Each structure stands twice: as structure tokens, then as C-alpha cells.
Amino acid sequence: MDTEAQHQERDRSSTAGPGDIPAEPGTEEGSRSSFPSRLPGGRFTLGLGACVVLVLLFSTFVLQPFQIPSRSMEPELRVGDRILVNKLAYRFGGEPRRGDVVVFDGTEYFGDGDFVKRVVGTGGDRVVCCDARGRLAVNGAVVDEPYLYAGDGASTVPFDVVVPTGRLFLLGDHRSDSSDSRDRLGSPGGGMLPVEQVLGRAEWVGWPFSRWSSVGHSGTLAQLPDRGRHG
């Protein structure tokens, strides 16, 4: 009878041994719980961890911050500025252009560590300094350089170079306080950086917020024709 069945069910539950644990609703036999609930902070910790991973991936492969350590790129970039570098700028067939401000690995070419300079010549360009007014010429065309540090000319050291294919001729904007391609003309590689050493193109000053601005005002460099190039 129904009353007997109910009595038997009560008997079974009341005779459970001391080691038996009743199953909890919503779990498999009361012994398993979801992964987020076992973490300190639960789902919040899991979400925070996922955000950190995404930020790290983004900064490693897409947009990475770099801190400016010297005065070599004044006035546009100052000591302590944090710039945001586009690491995808040259990943899909594009190459640095004249006027780009780039961050590169200087190992074996400029020294240990990462550097930031402006691209003045690319493969095939002839770069000459200086004319009677102290200006650069690229492929025979005089270059307007409005980004130069106040009082600086194009260079105090004369040079006449042809940039090999696949290499870059790089100068700092604060020419009187920059160690760049000019200082390595007689060294292996002739001060010309292989394109593959470039890590990315500087796009913005991101910190301090009061200096938020885009980077890379190239003057006439980017508009110069390729005529007169040397192989």
C-alpha cells in the first residue's frame, strides 16, 4: 500500500551510515562543483583573469606601450612619454616609409635594447647632407623638417649615402643629442638598419594624458618622389 512504501523510504534515509553524505541539489552526487565557484572570488576572478590575458595578447601583438628614455626625439617625444606602437603596421606586406617614427631592436646595429628614431631614407634612396642652408636632400629634393629641435640643423656631420635595399637610414629629431645612423657610417652595416629589426610604428603619445597626440609629423619626407633612386 502507499502508506507502506512511504514508511520504507523513510527507513532507508534514516539508516544512512556516518560516512554517507547526502546529495546536494544541482550537483552530480553532491561531490562536484563548477570551476568558477572553486576560485577565490568566483566568476569575478575568472573574468578578471581573462581580461588580463586579452590585454597581454593585445599589447604583445597589436598595440604596445614604450617609454621614451632620452631626448633624442625632442620636441615631439619627451623623456618619460609613453608612446603606443602599432605592431601590425608592417606585418602584412607594408614597409616603413620616409617620415615614419619607428621603434626597433637595435641589437648588433645600434646597441642592446629598443630604440625610437625617424625614417629618413629607405632602400634605394640617396640621402645627402647638407646644403648651404644646412638642409637634407633625399633623391635630389631638399627636405623640409619642421619636427627638428629648435636651433638644430639637419646635421653637423656631412654625409652622402645610398641606402641598400631592405635597409633604413634613421635619424633622431634632436640631431645635436641623438646617436643614430650618422654615428655608424663606418661600422658594419654602415648605420643602415635591416627592415626586419623594426618592431612597429609609433602612433600616439598615450601618457601623460595632457600630451595625448598623434606621432609622426613627417614634413615633406613622405611626399618625396622616388625618382633618382640608386639601386
C-alpha positions as CSV (number, residue, x, y, z in Angstrom):
1,M,0.0,0.0,0.0
2,D,1.0,3.6,-0.4
3,T,1.5,4.0,3.4
4,E,3.9,1.1,3.4
5,A,6.0,2.5,0.6
6,Q,6.3,5.8,2.3
7,H,7.4,4.1,5.5
8,Q,10.1,2.1,3.7
9,E,11.5,5.2,2.1
10,R,11.8,6.9,5.5
11,D,13.6,3.8,6.9
12,R,16.2,3.9,4.1
13,S,17.1,7.5,4.7
14,S,17.2,7.1,8.4
15,T,19.7,4.2,8.3
16,A,22.4,6.0,6.3
17,G,25.9,5.4,7.7
18,P,28.1,8.1,9.3
19,G,30.3,8.3,6.2
20,D,27.4,8.9,3.7
21,I,26.9,12.5,2.5
22,P,23.5,13.4,1.2
23,A,23.5,14.7,-2.4
24,E,23.0,18.4,-2.8
25,P,20.5,19.7,-5.3
26,G,22.1,20.8,-8.6
27,T,25.3,18.7,-8.3
28,E,26.4,15.3,-9.5
29,E,26.1,13.1,-6.5
30,G,26.9,16.1,-4.3
31,S,30.6,15.7,-4.9
32,R,31.3,18.1,-7.8
33,S,31.0,21.8,-8.2
34,S,31.7,24.2,-11.2
35,F,35.2,25.5,-11.7
36,P,34.4,29.2,-11.2
37,S,32.8,28.5,-7.8
38,R,36.0,26.9,-6.6
39,L,38.1,30.0,-7.4
40,P,38.5,32.8,-4.7
41,G,36.1,35.4,-5.9
42,G,34.4,33.0,-8.2
43,R,33.3,34.3,-11.6
44,F,34.7,37.8,-11.0
45,T,38.2,36.4,-10.6
46,L,37.8,34.3,-13.8
47,G,36.6,37.3,-15.7
48,L,39.4,39.5,-14.4
49,G,42.0,36.8,-15.4
50,A,40.5,36.6,-18.9
51,C,40.8,40.4,-19.3
52,V,44.4,40.4,-18.2
53,V,45.2,37.7,-20.8
54,L,43.5,39.6,-23.5
55,V,45.4,42.8,-22.6
56,L,48.7,41.0,-22.6
57,L,48.0,39.5,-26.0
58,F,46.8,42.8,-27.4
59,S,50.0,44.6,-26.2
60,T,52.3,41.8,-27.4
61,F,50.8,41.6,-30.9
62,V,48.8,44.7,-31.7
63,L,49.5,47.9,-29.7
64,Q,52.4,48.0,-27.3
65,P,53.4,50.9,-25.0
66,F,57.1,52.0,-24.9
67,Q,58.6,54.6,-22.6
68,I,60.9,57.3,-24.1
69,P,64.3,57.2,-22.3
70,S,66.2,60.0,-23.9
71,R,66.0,63.5,-25.5
72,S,66.9,62.2,-29.0
73,M,63.3,62.7,-30.4
74,E,62.5,66.1,-28.9
75,P,60.4,68.1,-29.3
76,E,57.8,65.6,-30.4
77,L,58.7,62.9,-27.9
78,R,60.0,63.8,-24.4
79,V,61.7,61.8,-21.7
80,G,59.1,59.8,-19.8
81,D,56.5,59.9,-22.5
82,R,54.7,56.6,-23.1
83,I,54.1,56.0,-26.8
84,L,51.7,53.5,-28.3
85,V,53.3,51.4,-31.0
86,N,51.3,49.8,-33.8
87,K,52.9,46.3,-34.2
88,L,50.7,45.4,-37.1
89,A,51.8,48.4,-39.2
90,Y,54.3,46.4,-41.2
91,R,53.1,42.8,-40.7
92,F,51.1,42.3,-43.8
93,G,53.4,43.4,-46.6
94,G,53.8,47.0,-45.7
95,E,57.2,48.6,-45.0
96,P,58.4,51.7,-43.2
97,R,58.1,54.9,-45.2
98,R,60.1,58.0,-45.0
99,G,58.9,60.2,-42.1
100,D,57.6,57.2,-40.0
101,V,58.7,57.2,-36.4
102,V,59.6,53.6,-35.6
103,V,60.6,51.5,-32.6
104,F,63.2,48.9,-33.4
105,D,65.5,46.3,-31.9
106,G,69.0,47.8,-32.2
107,T,70.9,44.7,-31.2
108,E,74.1,44.4,-33.3
109,Y,73.3,47.6,-35.2
110,F,72.7,50.4,-32.7
111,G,73.3,48.7,-29.3
112,D,71.4,46.5,-26.9
113,G,67.8,47.4,-26.4
114,D,65.0,49.1,-28.3
115,F,65.3,52.5,-29.9
116,V,63.0,55.1,-31.5
117,K,64.0,57.1,-34.5
118,R,62.6,58.7,-37.6
119,V,63.0,57.0,-41.0
120,V,64.8,59.4,-43.4
121,G,65.8,57.0,-46.1
122,T,64.5,53.6,-47.4
123,G,66.0,51.1,-49.8
124,G,67.4,52.9,-52.9
125,D,67.3,56.4,-51.5
126,R,70.3,58.7,-51.7
127,V,70.5,60.9,-48.6
128,V,72.8,63.9,-48.6
129,C,73.7,66.5,-46.0
130,C,74.0,69.3,-46.1
131,D,73.2,72.2,-48.5
132,A,74.3,75.8,-47.9
133,R,71.3,76.3,-45.5
134,G,72.1,73.1,-43.5
135,R,69.2,71.0,-45.0
136,L,68.9,67.4,-46.0
137,A,68.3,66.3,-49.6
138,V,66.7,62.9,-50.5
139,N,67.0,61.8,-54.1
140,G,68.0,65.3,-55.1
141,A,65.0,67.0,-53.4
142,V,65.6,69.3,-50.4
143,V,63.7,68.2,-47.3
144,D,61.6,70.4,-45.1
145,E,61.9,69.1,-41.5
146,P,59.5,71.1,-39.2
147,Y,59.9,68.4,-36.5
148,L,63.6,69.3,-35.7
149,Y,64.5,70.5,-32.3
150,A,64.7,74.3,-32.1
151,G,68.1,75.6,-33.2
152,D,69.2,72.3,-34.7
153,G,70.2,71.9,-38.3
154,A,69.9,68.7,-40.3
155,S,73.3,67.5,-39.1
156,T,76.7,68.9,-38.0
157,V,78.3,65.9,-39.7
158,P,78.2,65.9,-43.5
159,F,77.3,62.6,-45.3
160,D,76.3,61.2,-48.7
161,V,74.8,57.7,-48.5
162,V,72.8,55.4,-50.6
163,V,70.5,53.1,-48.6
164,P,70.7,49.4,-49.6
165,T,67.6,47.5,-50.4
166,G,65.8,46.2,-47.4
167,R,67.5,48.7,-45.0
168,L,66.7,52.1,-43.4
169,F,68.6,55.3,-42.7
170,L,67.4,56.6,-39.3
171,L,67.8,59.9,-37.5
172,G,66.6,61.5,-34.3
173,D,64.7,64.8,-34.4
174,H,67.0,66.3,-31.8
175,R,70.0,66.0,-34.1
176,S,72.5,67.5,-31.7
177,D,71.5,65.0,-29.0
178,S,70.9,61.9,-31.0
179,S,73.1,58.8,-31.7
180,D,71.7,57.5,-34.9
181,S,72.7,56.2,-38.4
182,R,75.2,59.1,-38.8
183,D,77.4,57.8,-36.0
184,R,77.7,54.3,-37.5
185,L,78.5,55.1,-41.1
186,G,81.9,53.4,-40.8
187,S,80.7,50.4,-38.8
188,P,79.5,47.0,-40.1
189,G,76.2,47.7,-41.8
190,G,77.1,51.3,-42.3
191,G,74.4,52.6,-39.9
192,M,71.7,51.1,-42.1
193,L,69.1,49.1,-40.1
194,P,67.5,45.9,-41.7
195,V,63.8,46.4,-42.0
196,E,63.1,43.2,-40.1
197,Q,64.5,44.8,-36.9
198,V,61.6,47.2,-36.8
199,L,59.0,46.3,-34.1
200,G,56.3,48.8,-35.1
201,R,55.3,52.4,-35.9
202,A,54.7,54.9,-33.2
203,E,51.2,56.2,-33.4
204,W,50.3,58.2,-30.3
205,V,51.7,59.7,-27.2
206,G,49.4,57.9,-24.6
207,W,50.9,59.3,-21.4
208,P,50.8,61.7,-19.7
209,F,47.2,62.5,-20.8
210,S,48.0,66.2,-21.1
211,R,50.3,65.3,-24.0
212,W,47.9,62.9,-25.8
213,S,48.6,63.4,-29.6
214,S,49.4,61.5,-32.7
215,V,53.0,60.9,-33.7
216,G,54.9,61.1,-36.9
217,H,54.5,64.6,-38.5
218,S,56.8,63.9,-41.4
219,G,57.1,67.2,-43.2
220,T,57.9,66.7,-46.8
221,L,59.7,63.3,-46.4
222,A,56.6,61.2,-47.1
223,Q,55.7,63.1,-50.2
224,L,59.1,63.0,-51.9
225,P,59.2,61.2,-55.3
226,D,61.3,58.0,-55.8
227,R,62.9,59.4,-58.9
228,G,66.6,59.4,-58.9
229,R,66.9,56.4,-56.7
230,H,70.0,54.3,-56.7
231,G,70.0,50.5,-56.6
